[in-house]
Amino acid sequence: MSPIKQRLLEAIERTPEPLLEQTLAFLEFLTSRTQFAIAPDFDSDFDSDNDSNDQILADLKASLHQASSGQTFPISELWDDINV
């Protein structure tokens, strides 16, 4: 089994039951959208050799702060500028 599949299975095991349906729907959406296109490289901004744990933690804290302070986008707008 590839390392990414192992990580996915581990993440699924940690995912609360109410989120599993949404997670599955999102994964199916991504799969259907990328069947005939090149899948996006979600790890392109992350380099485990160069990104420090401190930087990763700072980015996570900034993201959590944005979410908790309402600096978010409605779901209906998230896909507006994506042309696949």
C-alpha positions as CSV (number, residue, x, y, z in Angstrom):
1,M,0.0,0.0,0.0
2,S,1.3,3.4,-0.9
3,P,2.2,5.9,1.9
4,I,-0.6,8.3,0.8
5,K,-3.2,5.5,1.0
6,Q,-2.0,4.5,4.4
7,R,-2.3,8.2,5.6
8,L,-5.8,8.4,4.1
9,L,-6.9,5.3,6.0
10,E,-5.4,6.6,9.2
11,A,-7.2,9.9,8.7
12,I,-10.5,8.1,8.1
13,E,-10.1,6.2,11.3
14,R,-9.7,9.5,13.2
15,T,-12.6,11.3,11.4
16,P,-15.8,11.7,13.5
17,E,-18.7,9.7,12.0
18,P,-20.8,12.8,11.1
19,L,-18.0,14.1,8.9
20,L,-17.4,10.8,7.0
21,E,-20.4,11.4,4.6
22,Q,-19.1,14.9,3.7
23,T,-15.6,13.6,3.4
24,L,-16.7,10.8,1.0
25,A,-18.8,13.2,-1.0
26,F,-15.8,15.6,-1.4
27,L,-13.5,12.7,-2.4
28,E,-16.1,11.5,-5.0
29,F,-16.4,15.0,-6.3
30,L,-12.6,15.3,-6.7
31,T,-12.4,11.9,-8.3
32,S,-15.2,12.8,-10.8
33,R,-13.6,16.1,-11.6
34,T,-10.1,14.8,-12.2
35,Q,-10.9,11.6,-14.1
36,F,-10.0,13.2,-17.4
37,A,-7.7,15.9,-16.1
38,I,-4.5,16.0,-14.3
39,A,-5.2,15.9,-10.5
40,P,-4.0,19.0,-8.7
41,D,-0.9,18.7,-6.6
42,F,-2.1,19.6,-3.2
43,D,1.3,19.1,-1.7
44,S,3.0,21.6,-4.0
45,D,3.2,24.2,-1.3
46,F,4.5,21.8,1.3
47,D,8.1,20.6,1.4
48,S,8.7,18.4,4.4
49,D,12.5,18.9,4.1
50,N,12.3,22.7,4.1
51,D,9.1,23.6,6.0
52,S,9.7,23.7,9.7
53,N,7.3,22.5,12.3
54,D,7.2,26.1,13.6
55,Q,6.1,27.4,10.1
56,I,3.5,24.7,9.7
57,L,2.1,25.5,13.2
58,A,2.1,29.2,12.5
59,D,0.2,28.6,9.2
60,L,-2.3,26.4,11.0
61,K,-2.8,29.0,13.8
62,A,-3.4,31.7,11.2
63,S,-5.9,29.5,9.3
64,L,-7.8,28.7,12.6
65,H,-7.8,32.4,13.5
66,Q,-9.2,33.3,10.1
67,A,-11.9,30.7,10.4
68,S,-12.9,31.6,14.0
69,S,-13.0,35.3,13.1
70,G,-15.4,34.7,10.2
71,Q,-12.8,35.3,7.5
72,T,-14.3,32.6,5.3
73,F,-16.0,32.1,2.0
74,P,-19.4,30.7,1.4
75,I,-19.3,27.2,0.1
76,S,-21.3,28.3,-3.0
77,E,-18.4,30.6,-4.0
78,L,-15.5,28.3,-3.5
79,W,-15.6,26.8,-7.0
80,D,-16.5,30.0,-8.9
81,D,-13.1,30.6,-10.5
82,I,-12.1,27.0,-11.0
83,N,-12.2,25.8,-14.6
84,V,-11.4,22.1,-14.9
